[in-house]
Amino acid sequence: MASPGIVDTALFKKAQKGYLLIIQIYVDGIIFGATSKRMCKEFSKLMKGEFEMNMMSELNFFLGLQIIQKDDGIFIH
């Protein structure tokens, strides 16, 4: 089970076997990432099984911010 953040209760984290899953919920949007591809796949499968999902892909935009993911880091504009 993921536990809510102390400052932001819409931010959840789950630590498992040395890996970390982070989930941010905002109105009707969810973004998530993990240090393990397996954790991302499991969370994605869980969400698709529980909710009607219309888009599941690499994050490009969130809350009006452009997100660019590259090998040397993540850039937010």
PDB file of N, CA, C and O in Angstrom:
ATOM      1  N   MET A   1       0.850  -1.173   0.000  1.00  0.00           N
ATOM      2  CA  MET A   1       0.000   0.000   0.000  1.00  0.00           C
ATOM      3  C   MET A   1       0.899   1.241   0.000  1.00  0.00           C
ATOM      4  O   MET A   1       1.906   1.293   0.706  1.00  0.00           O
ATOM      5  N   ALA A   2       0.524   2.219  -0.789  1.00  0.00           N
ATOM      6  CA  ALA A   2       1.257   3.488  -0.836  1.00  0.00           C
ATOM      7  C   ALA A   2       0.768   4.384   0.297  1.00  0.00           C
ATOM      8  O   ALA A   2      -0.413   4.370   0.646  1.00  0.00           O
ATOM      9  N   SER A   3       1.676   5.153   0.860  1.00  0.00           N
ATOM     10  CA  SER A   3       1.291   6.052   1.950  1.00  0.00           C
ATOM     11  C   SER A   3       1.312   7.500   1.477  1.00  0.00           C
ATOM     12  O   SER A   3       2.183   7.885   0.697  1.00  0.00           O
ATOM     13  N   PRO A   4       0.347   8.315   1.949  1.00  0.00           N
ATOM     14  CA  PRO A   4       0.267   9.718   1.526  1.00  0.00           C
ATOM     15  C   PRO A   4       1.402  10.543   2.117  1.00  0.00           C
ATOM     16  O   PRO A   4       1.956  10.221   3.168  1.00  0.00           O
ATOM     17  N   GLY A   5       1.733  11.631   1.397  1.00  0.00           N
ATOM     18  CA  GLY A   5       2.757  12.537   1.868  1.00  0.00           C
ATOM     19  C   GLY A   5       2.275  13.339   3.070  1.00  0.00           C
ATOM     20  O   GLY A   5       1.073  13.450   3.312  1.00  0.00           O
ATOM     21  N   ILE A   6       3.215  13.893   3.815  1.00  0.00           N
ATOM     22  CA  ILE A   6       2.879  14.694   4.990  1.00  0.00           C
ATOM     23  C   ILE A   6       2.430  16.094   4.578  1.00  0.00           C
ATOM     24  O   ILE A   6       1.424  16.593   5.083  1.00  0.00           O
ATOM     25  N   VAL A   7       3.162  16.728   3.671  1.00  0.00           N
ATOM     26  CA  VAL A   7       2.830  18.083   3.234  1.00  0.00           C
ATOM     27  C   VAL A   7       1.752  18.068   2.162  1.00  0.00           C
ATOM     28  O   VAL A   7       0.810  18.858   2.221  1.00  0.00           O
ATOM     29  N   ASP A   8       1.878  17.186   1.192  1.00  0.00           N
ATOM     30  CA  ASP A   8       0.926  17.082   0.085  1.00  0.00           C
ATOM     31  C   ASP A   8       0.255  15.716   0.168  1.00  0.00           C
ATOM     32  O   ASP A   8       0.865  14.704  -0.176  1.00  0.00           O
ATOM     33  N   THR A   9      -0.989  15.681   0.618  1.00  0.00           N
ATOM     34  CA  THR A   9      -1.684  14.409   0.799  1.00  0.00           C
ATOM     35  C   THR A   9      -2.141  13.778  -0.514  1.00  0.00           C
ATOM     36  O   THR A   9      -2.684  12.673  -0.509  1.00  0.00           O
ATOM     37  N   ALA A  10      -1.928  14.466  -1.642  1.00  0.00           N
ATOM     38  CA  ALA A  10      -2.221  13.892  -2.956  1.00  0.00           C
ATOM     39  C   ALA A  10      -0.968  13.280  -3.576  1.00  0.00           C
ATOM     40  O   ALA A  10      -0.996  12.814  -4.715  1.00  0.00           O
ATOM     41  N   LEU A  11       0.123  13.283  -2.827  1.00  0.00           N
ATOM     42  CA  LEU A  11       1.380  12.660  -3.253  1.00  0.00           C
ATOM     43  C   LEU A  11       1.552  11.386  -2.434  1.00  0.00           C
ATOM     44  O   LEU A  11       1.537  11.420  -1.204  1.00  0.00           O
ATOM     45  N   PHE A  12       1.715  10.265  -3.129  1.00  0.00           N
ATOM     46  CA  PHE A  12       1.847   8.985  -2.456  1.00  0.00           C
ATOM     47  C   PHE A  12       3.192   8.360  -2.800  1.00  0.00           C
ATOM     48  O   PHE A  12       3.749   8.594  -3.872  1.00  0.00           O
ATOM     49  N   LYS A  13       3.697   7.566  -1.876  1.00  0.00           N
ATOM     50  CA  LYS A  13       4.956   6.865  -2.123  1.00  0.00           C
ATOM     51  C   LYS A  13       4.858   5.441  -1.588  1.00  0.00           C
ATOM     52  O   LYS A  13       4.169   5.164  -0.606  1.00  0.00           O
ATOM     53  N   LYS A  14       5.564   4.561  -2.264  1.00  0.00           N
ATOM     54  CA  LYS A  14       5.619   3.169  -1.835  1.00  0.00           C
ATOM     55  C   LYS A  14       7.057   2.682  -2.017  1.00  0.00           C
ATOM     56  O   LYS A  14       7.607   2.744  -3.117  1.00  0.00           O
ATOM     57  N   ALA A  15       7.645   2.209  -0.951  1.00  0.00           N
ATOM     58  CA  ALA A  15       8.975   1.621  -1.004  1.00  0.00           C
ATOM     59  C   ALA A  15       8.833   0.113  -0.908  1.00  0.00           C
ATOM     60  O   ALA A  15       8.096  -0.405  -0.069  1.00  0.00           O
ATOM     61  N   GLN A  16       9.553  -0.585  -1.786  1.00  0.00           N
ATOM     62  CA  GLN A  16       9.447  -2.036  -1.809  1.00  0.00           C
ATOM     63  C   GLN A  16      10.758  -2.625  -2.316  1.00  0.00           C
ATOM     64  O   GLN A  16      11.175  -2.339  -3.439  1.00  0.00           O
ATOM     65  N   LYS A  17      11.397  -3.432  -1.509  1.00  0.00           N
ATOM     66  CA  LYS A  17      12.642  -4.124  -1.891  1.00  0.00           C
ATOM     67  C   LYS A  17      13.693  -3.156  -2.434  1.00  0.00           C
ATOM     68  O   LYS A  17      14.378  -3.473  -3.406  1.00  0.00           O
ATOM     69  N   GLY A  18      13.826  -1.994  -1.824  1.00  0.00           N
ATOM     70  CA  GLY A  18      14.836  -1.028  -2.249  1.00  0.00           C
ATOM     71  C   GLY A  18      14.423  -0.151  -3.414  1.00  0.00           C
ATOM     72  O   GLY A  18      15.209   0.691  -3.846  1.00  0.00           O
ATOM     73  N   TYR A  19      13.219  -0.319  -3.937  1.00  0.00           N
ATOM     74  CA  TYR A  19      12.713   0.497  -5.040  1.00  0.00           C
ATOM     75  C   TYR A  19      11.662   1.468  -4.520  1.00  0.00           C
ATOM     76  O   TYR A  19      11.109   1.273  -3.437  1.00  0.00           O
ATOM     77  N   LEU A  20      11.391   2.513  -5.294  1.00  0.00           N
ATOM     78  CA  LEU A  20      10.458   3.549  -4.869  1.00  0.00           C
ATOM     79  C   LEU A  20       9.471   3.866  -5.985  1.00  0.00           C
ATOM     80  O   LEU A  20       9.864   4.047  -7.137  1.00  0.00           O
ATOM     81  N   LEU A  21       8.183   3.934  -5.638  1.00  0.00           N
ATOM     82  CA  LEU A  21       7.113   4.337  -6.542  1.00  0.00           C
ATOM     83  C   LEU A  21       6.530   5.635  -5.999  1.00  0.00           C
ATOM     84  O   LEU A  21       6.178   5.711  -4.821  1.00  0.00           O
ATOM     85  N   ILE A  22       6.425   6.648  -6.838  1.00  0.00           N
ATOM     86  CA  ILE A  22       5.849   7.940  -6.468  1.00  0.00           C
ATOM     87  C   ILE A  22       4.619   8.180  -7.329  1.00  0.00           C
ATOM     88  O   ILE A  22       4.666   7.987  -8.544  1.00  0.00           O
ATOM     89  N   ILE A  23       3.516   8.599  -6.711  1.00  0.00           N
ATOM     90  CA  ILE A  23       2.254   8.837  -7.411  1.00  0.00           C
ATOM     91  C   ILE A  23       1.741  10.216  -7.015  1.00  0.00           C
ATOM     92  O   ILE A  23       1.627  10.518  -5.827  1.00  0.00           O
ATOM     93  N   GLN A  24       1.430  11.055  -8.005  1.00  0.00           N
ATOM     94  CA  GLN A  24       0.860  12.379  -7.748  1.00  0.00           C
ATOM     95  C   GLN A  24      -0.515  12.436  -8.393  1.00  0.00           C
ATOM     96  O   GLN A  24      -0.663  12.166  -9.585  1.00  0.00           O
ATOM     97  N   ILE A  25      -1.521  12.790  -7.595  1.00  0.00           N
ATOM     98  CA  ILE A  25      -2.892  12.890  -8.092  1.00  0.00           C
ATOM     99  C   ILE A  25      -3.295  14.358  -8.069  1.00  0.00           C
ATOM    100  O   ILE A  25      -3.100  15.052  -7.071  1.00  0.00           O
ATOM    101  N   TYR A  26      -3.862  14.825  -9.185  1.00  0.00           N
ATOM    102  CA  TYR A  26      -4.348  16.196  -9.259  1.00  0.00           C
ATOM    103  C   TYR A  26      -5.642  16.214 -10.058  1.00  0.00           C
ATOM    104  O   TYR A  26      -5.627  15.964 -11.264  1.00  0.00           O
ATOM    105  N   VAL A  27      -6.748  16.504  -9.410  1.00  0.00           N
ATOM    106  CA  VAL A  27      -8.092  16.541  -9.996  1.00  0.00           C
ATOM    107  C   VAL A  27      -8.334  15.238 -10.765  1.00  0.00           C
ATOM    108  O   VAL A  27      -8.600  14.209 -10.144  1.00  0.00           O
ATOM    109  N   ASP A  28      -8.250  15.255 -12.088  1.00  0.00           N
ATOM    110  CA  ASP A  28      -8.504  14.046 -12.856  1.00  0.00           C
ATOM    111  C   ASP A  28      -7.239  13.516 -13.525  1.00  0.00           C
ATOM    112  O   ASP A  28      -7.317  12.740 -14.477  1.00  0.00           O
ATOM    113  N   GLY A  29      -6.081  13.931 -13.032  1.00  0.00           N
ATOM    114  CA  GLY A  29      -4.815  13.483 -13.602  1.00  0.00           C
ATOM    115  C   GLY A  29      -3.978  12.740 -12.579  1.00  0.00           C
ATOM    116  O   GLY A  29      -3.971  13.079 -11.396  1.00  0.00           O
ATOM    117  N   ILE A  30      -3.283  11.735 -13.047  1.00  0.00           N
ATOM    118  CA  ILE A  30      -2.367  10.977 -12.209  1.00  0.00           C
ATOM    119  C   ILE A  30      -1.046  10.871 -12.955  1.00  0.00           C
ATOM    120  O   ILE A  30      -1.010  10.487 -14.124  1.00  0.00           O
ATOM    121  N   ILE A  31       0.036  11.215 -12.270  1.00  0.00           N
ATOM    122  CA  ILE A  31       1.361  10.938 -12.830  1.00  0.00           C
ATOM    123  C   ILE A  31       2.077  10.040 -11.825  1.00  0.00           C
ATOM    124  O   ILE A  31       1.881  10.145 -10.615  1.00  0.00           O
ATOM    125  N   PHE A  32       2.907   9.159 -12.362  1.00  0.00           N
ATOM    126  CA  PHE A  32       3.641   8.260 -11.479  1.00  0.00           C
ATOM    127  C   PHE A  32       4.953   7.869 -12.126  1.00  0.00           C
ATOM    128  O   PHE A  32       5.114   7.917 -13.346  1.00  0.00           O
ATOM    129  N   GLY A  33       5.867   7.486 -11.286  1.00  0.00           N
ATOM    130  CA  GLY A  33       7.160   7.016 -11.748  1.00  0.00           C
ATOM    131  C   GLY A  33       7.772   6.155 -10.661  1.00  0.00           C
ATOM    132  O   GLY A  33       7.389   6.239  -9.494  1.00  0.00           O
ATOM    133  N   ALA A  34       8.719   5.334 -11.055  1.00  0.00           N
ATOM    134  CA  ALA A  34       9.353   4.438 -10.097  1.00  0.00           C
ATOM    135  C   ALA A  34      10.789   4.184 -10.502  1.00  0.00           C
ATOM    136  O   ALA A  34      11.186   4.411 -11.645  1.00  0.00           O
ATOM    137  N   THR A  35      11.544   3.716  -9.552  1.00  0.00           N
ATOM    138  CA  THR A  35      12.924   3.341  -9.825  1.00  0.00           C
ATOM    139  C   THR A  35      13.004   1.925 -10.384  1.00  0.00           C
ATOM    140  O   THR A  35      14.095   1.408 -10.623  1.00  0.00           O
ATOM    141  N   SER A  36      11.857   1.306 -10.589  1.00  0.00           N
ATOM    142  CA  SER A  36      11.766  -0.043 -11.147  1.00  0.00           C
ATOM    143  C   SER A  36      10.683  -0.068 -12.227  1.00  0.00           C
ATOM    144  O   SER A  36       9.551   0.346 -11.977  1.00  0.00           O
ATOM    145  N   LYS A  37      11.020  -0.544 -13.410  1.00  0.00           N
ATOM    146  CA  LYS A  37      10.017  -0.653 -14.485  1.00  0.00           C
ATOM    147  C   LYS A  37       8.895  -1.600 -14.079  1.00  0.00           C
ATOM    148  O   LYS A  37       7.739  -1.399 -14.451  1.00  0.00           O
ATOM    149  N   ARG A  38       9.242  -2.635 -13.311  1.00  0.00           N
ATOM    150  CA  ARG A  38       8.240  -3.590 -12.859  1.00  0.00           C
ATOM    151  C   ARG A  38       7.175  -2.918 -11.998  1.00  0.00           C
ATOM    152  O   ARG A  38       5.985  -3.200 -12.141  1.00  0.00           O
ATOM    153  N   MET A  39       7.609  -2.027 -11.103  1.00  0.00           N
ATOM    154  CA  MET A  39       6.644  -1.323 -10.254  1.00  0.00           C
ATOM    155  C   MET A  39       5.729  -0.437 -11.089  1.00  0.00           C
ATOM    156  O   MET A  39       4.531  -0.355 -10.817  1.00  0.00           O
ATOM    157  N   CYS A  40       6.283   0.228 -12.106  1.00  0.00           N
ATOM    158  CA  CYS A  40       5.456   1.062 -12.993  1.00  0.00           C
ATOM    159  C   CYS A  40       4.423   0.213 -13.721  1.00  0.00           C
ATOM    160  O   CYS A  40       3.254   0.589 -13.803  1.00  0.00           O
ATOM    161  N   LYS A  41       4.850  -0.927 -14.247  1.00  0.00           N
ATOM    162  CA  LYS A  41       3.925  -1.802 -14.973  1.00  0.00           C
ATOM    163  C   LYS A  41       2.825  -2.335 -14.059  1.00  0.00           C
ATOM    164  O   LYS A  41       1.660  -2.389 -14.453  1.00  0.00           O
ATOM    165  N   GLU A  42       3.191  -2.728 -12.842  1.00  0.00           N
ATOM    166  CA  GLU A  42       2.195  -3.237 -11.900  1.00  0.00           C
ATOM    167  C   GLU A  42       1.187  -2.163 -11.509  1.00  0.00           C
ATOM    168  O   GLU A  42      -0.011  -2.433 -11.429  1.00  0.00           O
ATOM    169  N   PHE A  43       1.675  -0.934 -11.262  1.00  0.00           N
ATOM    170  CA  PHE A  43       0.765   0.154 -10.904  1.00  0.00           C
ATOM    171  C   PHE A  43      -0.143   0.501 -12.080  1.00  0.00           C
ATOM    172  O   PHE A  43      -1.338   0.733 -11.894  1.00  0.00           O
ATOM    173  N   SER A  44       0.413   0.538 -13.283  1.00  0.00           N
ATOM    174  CA  SER A  44      -0.374   0.825 -14.483  1.00  0.00           C
ATOM    175  C   SER A  44      -1.478  -0.221 -14.666  1.00  0.00           C
ATOM    176  O   SER A  44      -2.622   0.125 -14.959  1.00  0.00           O
ATOM    177  N   LYS A  45      -1.133  -1.484 -14.495  1.00  0.00           N
ATOM    178  CA  LYS A  45      -2.114  -2.557 -14.635  1.00  0.00           C
ATOM    179  C   LYS A  45      -3.206  -2.430 -13.574  1.00  0.00           C
ATOM    180  O   LYS A  45      -4.385  -2.616 -13.876  1.00  0.00           O
ATOM    181  N   LEU A  46      -2.830  -2.118 -12.353  1.00  0.00           N
ATOM    182  CA  LEU A  46      -3.792  -1.932 -11.270  1.00  0.00           C
ATOM    183  C   LEU A  46      -4.766  -0.799 -11.582  1.00  0.00           C
ATOM    184  O   LEU A  46      -5.974  -0.957 -11.408  1.00  0.00           O
ATOM    185  N   MET A  47      -4.252   0.344 -12.043  1.00  0.00           N
ATOM    186  CA  MET A  47      -5.093   1.500 -12.353  1.00  0.00           C
ATOM    187  C   MET A  47      -6.038   1.210 -13.520  1.00  0.00           C
ATOM    188  O   MET A  47      -7.212   1.575 -13.476  1.00  0.00           O
ATOM    189  N   LYS A  48      -5.531   0.563 -14.548  1.00  0.00           N
ATOM    190  CA  LYS A  48      -6.381   0.223 -15.696  1.00  0.00           C
ATOM    191  C   LYS A  48      -7.476  -0.762 -15.311  1.00  0.00           C
ATOM    192  O   LYS A  48      -8.559  -0.742 -15.896  1.00  0.00           O
ATOM    193  N   GLY A  49      -7.206  -1.626 -14.333  1.00  0.00           N
ATOM    194  CA  GLY A  49      -8.199  -2.585 -13.874  1.00  0.00           C
ATOM    195  C   GLY A  49      -9.278  -1.958 -13.001  1.00  0.00           C
ATOM    196  O   GLY A  49     -10.397  -2.467 -12.934  1.00  0.00           O
ATOM    197  N   GLU A  50      -8.947  -0.853 -12.331  1.00  0.00           N
ATOM    198  CA  GLU A  50      -9.879  -0.212 -11.402  1.00  0.00           C
ATOM    199  C   GLU A  50     -10.624   0.976 -12.004  1.00  0.00           C
ATOM    200  O   GLU A  50     -11.757   1.263 -11.619  1.00  0.00           O
ATOM    201  N   PHE A  51      -9.986   1.665 -12.948  1.00  0.00           N
ATOM    202  CA  PHE A  51     -10.541   2.904 -13.486  1.00  0.00           C
ATOM    203  C   PHE A  51     -10.517   2.899 -15.003  1.00  0.00           C
ATOM    204  O   PHE A  51      -9.695   2.222 -15.621  1.00  0.00           O
ATOM    205  N   GLU A  52     -11.424   3.659 -15.594  1.00  0.00           N
ATOM    206  CA  GLU A  52     -11.410   3.843 -17.034  1.00  0.00           C
ATOM    207  C   GLU A  52     -10.314   4.854 -17.344  1.00  0.00           C
ATOM    208  O   GLU A  52     -10.402   6.018 -16.955  1.00  0.00           O
ATOM    209  N   MET A  53      -9.299   4.406 -18.038  1.00  0.00           N
ATOM    210  CA  MET A  53      -8.149   5.262 -18.348  1.00  0.00           C
ATOM    211  C   MET A  53      -8.187   5.592 -19.834  1.00  0.00           C
ATOM    212  O   MET A  53      -8.393   4.712 -20.670  1.00  0.00           O
ATOM    213  N   ASN A  54      -7.985   6.877 -20.158  1.00  0.00           N
ATOM    214  CA  ASN A  54      -8.022   7.249 -21.566  1.00  0.00           C
ATOM    215  C   ASN A  54      -6.654   7.558 -22.138  1.00  0.00           C
ATOM    216  O   ASN A  54      -6.526   7.746 -23.348  1.00  0.00           O
ATOM    217  N   MET A  55      -5.616   7.617 -21.297  1.00  0.00           N
ATOM    218  CA  MET A  55      -4.285   7.907 -21.808  1.00  0.00           C
ATOM    219  C   MET A  55      -3.245   7.390 -20.818  1.00  0.00           C
ATOM    220  O   MET A  55      -3.302   7.689 -19.625  1.00  0.00           O
ATOM    221  N   MET A  56      -2.317   6.629 -21.317  1.00  0.00           N
ATOM    222  CA  MET A  56      -1.247   6.133 -20.473  1.00  0.00           C
ATOM    223  C   MET A  56       0.012   6.146 -21.338  1.00  0.00           C
ATOM    224  O   MET A  56       0.203   5.267 -22.179  1.00  0.00           O
ATOM    225  N   SER A  57       0.853   7.131 -21.132  1.00  0.00           N
ATOM    226  CA  SER A  57       2.060   7.246 -21.941  1.00  0.00           C
ATOM    227  C   SER A  57       3.106   8.046 -21.179  1.00  0.00           C
ATOM    228  O   SER A  57       2.889   8.449 -20.036  1.00  0.00           O
ATOM    229  N   GLU A  58       4.222   8.266 -21.817  1.00  0.00           N
ATOM    230  CA  GLU A  58       5.279   9.076 -21.216  1.00  0.00           C
ATOM    231  C   GLU A  58       4.749  10.488 -20.974  1.00  0.00           C
ATOM    232  O   GLU A  58       4.029  11.043 -21.804  1.00  0.00           O
ATOM    233  N   LEU A  59       5.108  11.050 -19.850  1.00  0.00           N
ATOM    234  CA  LEU A  59       4.649  12.376 -19.467  1.00  0.00           C
ATOM    235  C   LEU A  59       5.279  13.450 -20.357  1.00  0.00           C
ATOM    236  O   LEU A  59       6.503  13.548 -20.448  1.00  0.00           O
ATOM    237  N   ASN A  60       4.434  14.253 -21.011  1.00  0.00           N
ATOM    238  CA  ASN A  60       4.901  15.370 -21.831  1.00  0.00           C
ATOM    239  C   ASN A  60       4.414  16.712 -21.284  1.00  0.00           C
ATOM    240  O   ASN A  60       5.135  17.708 -21.346  1.00  0.00           O
ATOM    241  N   PHE A  61       3.198  16.739 -20.752  1.00  0.00           N
ATOM    242  CA  PHE A  61       2.613  17.956 -20.185  1.00  0.00           C
ATOM    243  C   PHE A  61       1.863  17.598 -18.910  1.00  0.00           C
ATOM    244  O   PHE A  61       1.218  16.552 -18.836  1.00  0.00           O
ATOM    245  N   PHE A  62       1.946  18.474 -17.897  1.00  0.00           N
ATOM    246  CA  PHE A  62       1.183  18.290 -16.660  1.00  0.00           C
ATOM    247  C   PHE A  62       1.001  19.655 -16.029  1.00  0.00           C
ATOM    248  O   PHE A  62       1.976  20.363 -15.778  1.00  0.00           O
ATOM    249  N   LEU A  63      -0.250  20.030 -15.771  1.00  0.00           N
ATOM    250  CA  LEU A  63      -0.595  21.318 -15.157  1.00  0.00           C
ATOM    251  C   LEU A  63       0.014  22.501 -15.911  1.00  0.00           C
ATOM    252  O   LEU A  63       0.473  23.468 -15.302  1.00  0.00           O
ATOM    253  N   GLY A  64       0.012  22.412 -17.228  1.00  0.00           N
ATOM    254  CA  GLY A  64       0.530  23.504 -18.057  1.00  0.00           C
ATOM    255  C   GLY A  64       2.044  23.537 -18.188  1.00  0.00           C
ATOM    256  O   GLY A  64       2.591  24.450 -18.806  1.00  0.00           O
ATOM    257  N   LEU A  65       2.723  22.562 -17.620  1.00  0.00           N
ATOM    258  CA  LEU A  65       4.182  22.491 -17.714  1.00  0.00           C
ATOM    259  C   LEU A  65       4.588  21.470 -18.766  1.00  0.00           C
ATOM    260  O   LEU A  65       4.007  20.388 -18.852  1.00  0.00           O
ATOM    261  N   GLN A  66       5.588  21.820 -19.564  1.00  0.00           N
ATOM    262  CA  GLN A  66       6.119  20.885 -20.544  1.00  0.00           C
ATOM    263  C   GLN A  66       7.231  20.079 -19.873  1.00  0.00           C
ATOM    264  O   GLN A  66       8.119  20.644 -19.234  1.00  0.00           O
ATOM    265  N   ILE A  67       7.174  18.771 -20.023  1.00  0.00           N
ATOM    266  CA  ILE A  67       8.142  17.868 -19.418  1.00  0.00           C
ATOM    267  C   ILE A  67       8.924  17.192 -20.540  1.00  0.00           C
ATOM    268  O   ILE A  67       8.338  16.560 -21.419  1.00  0.00           O
ATOM    269  N   ILE A  68      10.245  17.324 -20.507  1.00  0.00           N
ATOM    270  CA  ILE A  68      11.101  16.669 -21.492  1.00  0.00           C
ATOM    271  C   ILE A  68      12.013  15.708 -20.749  1.00  0.00           C
ATOM    272  O   ILE A  68      12.773  16.112 -19.869  1.00  0.00           O
ATOM    273  N   GLN A  69      11.932  14.431 -21.111  1.00  0.00           N
ATOM    274  CA  GLN A  69      12.745  13.411 -20.458  1.00  0.00           C
ATOM    275  C   GLN A  69      13.866  12.982 -21.396  1.00  0.00           C
ATOM    276  O   GLN A  69      13.618  12.535 -22.516  1.00  0.00           O
ATOM    277  N   LYS A  70      15.106  13.124 -20.921  1.00  0.00           N
ATOM    278  CA  LYS A  70      16.286  12.746 -21.701  1.00  0.00           C
ATOM    279  C   LYS A  70      17.177  11.856 -20.836  1.00  0.00           C
ATOM    280  O   LYS A  70      16.944  11.699 -19.638  1.00  0.00           O
ATOM    281  N   ASP A  71      18.183  11.289 -21.454  1.00  0.00           N
ATOM    282  CA  ASP A  71      19.105  10.419 -20.715  1.00  0.00           C
ATOM    283  C   ASP A  71      19.840  11.153 -19.606  1.00  0.00           C
ATOM    284  O   ASP A  71      20.169  10.558 -18.580  1.00  0.00           O
ATOM    285  N   ASP A  72      20.104  12.459 -19.805  1.00  0.00           N
ATOM    286  CA  ASP A  72      20.875  13.207 -18.806  1.00  0.00           C
ATOM    287  C   ASP A  72      20.005  13.957 -17.796  1.00  0.00           C
ATOM    288  O   ASP A  72      20.529  14.723 -16.987  1.00  0.00           O
ATOM    289  N   GLY A  73      18.682  13.749 -17.828  1.00  0.00           N
ATOM    290  CA  GLY A  73      17.825  14.372 -16.834  1.00  0.00           C
ATOM    291  C   GLY A  73      16.434  14.673 -17.350  1.00  0.00           C
ATOM    292  O   GLY A  73      16.118  14.433 -18.515  1.00  0.00           O
ATOM    293  N   ILE A  74      15.614  15.201 -16.467  1.00  0.00           N
ATOM    294  CA  ILE A  74      14.246  15.596 -16.785  1.00  0.00           C
ATOM    295  C   ILE A  74      14.188  17.121 -16.736  1.00  0.00           C
ATOM    296  O   ILE A  74      14.611  17.734 -15.755  1.00  0.00           O
ATOM    297  N   PHE A  75      13.666  17.722 -17.791  1.00  0.00           N
ATOM    298  CA  PHE A  75      13.606  19.177 -17.897  1.00  0.00           C
ATOM    299  C   PHE A  75      12.155  19.631 -17.875  1.00  0.00           C
ATOM    300  O   PHE A  75      11.314  19.089 -18.592  1.00  0.00           O
ATOM    301  N   ILE A  76      11.868  20.631 -17.046  1.00  0.00           N
ATOM    302  CA  ILE A  76      10.512  21.147 -16.905  1.00  0.00           C
ATOM    303  C   ILE A  76      10.496  22.600 -17.357  1.00  0.00           C
ATOM    304  O   ILE A  76      11.272  23.422 -16.869  1.00  0.00           O
ATOM    305  N   HIS A  77       9.594  22.912 -18.305  1.00  0.00           N
ATOM    306  CA  HIS A  77       9.477  24.288 -18.835  1.00  0.00           C
ATOM    307  C   HIS A  77       8.121  24.855 -18.441  1.00  0.00           C
ATOM    308  O   HIS A  77       7.808  25.997 -18.779  1.00  0.00           O
TER     309      HIS A  77
END
